[in-house]
Amino acid sequence: MSIIGRARAAEAPKFIPAEISLFQEGDGYKFQNDQGHPYYVYDKDTPTKSNCTDKCLEKWSPVRARANAKPEAEWTLVDRGNGYLQWAYKGKPVYQSIELVMGQKLVVPEGWHELKP
């Protein structure tokens, strides 16, 4: 976990999975990967199921949890099948943009939102 800047401990989540980084942005915080790319959530998902499948997965990569990951605090796990566990925050499965990872410009489509605490 990376926390940049000074902030009161009460503002930052108490638990953050090893695969996720937290950065301070202005007066708040933002979840990002180690390359500085934000994570996203999808309006059509439910707390126990990702609805990003098939064509959706061509642009959005589920944030995979380690095999021994355990849910804690506001972070839970979504079973995508075949032993693939995806992190979810406050009941929303978490993704990263494949376009950003590939160095392309991202236009965030309707129904997708940056993940923030």
Secondary structure as GFF3:
##gff-version 3
##sequence-region A 1 117
A	DSSP	three_ten_helix	9	11	.	.	.	ID=ss1
A	DSSP	beta_strand	21	25	.	.	.	ID=ss2
A	DSSP	beta_strand	28	32	.	.	.	ID=ss3
A	DSSP	beta_strand	39	42	.	.	.	ID=ss4
A	DSSP	three_ten_helix	54	58	.	.	.	ID=ss5
A	DSSP	beta_strand	60	62	.	.	.	ID=ss6
A	DSSP	beta_strand	75	79	.	.	.	ID=ss7
A	DSSP	beta_strand	85	89	.	.	.	ID=ss8
A	DSSP	beta_strand	92	93	.	.	.	ID=ss9
A	DSSP	beta_strand	95	97	.	.	.	ID=ss10
A	DSSP	alpha_helix	98	101	.	.	.	ID=ss11
A	DSSP	beta_strand	112	114	.	.	.	ID=ss12
###
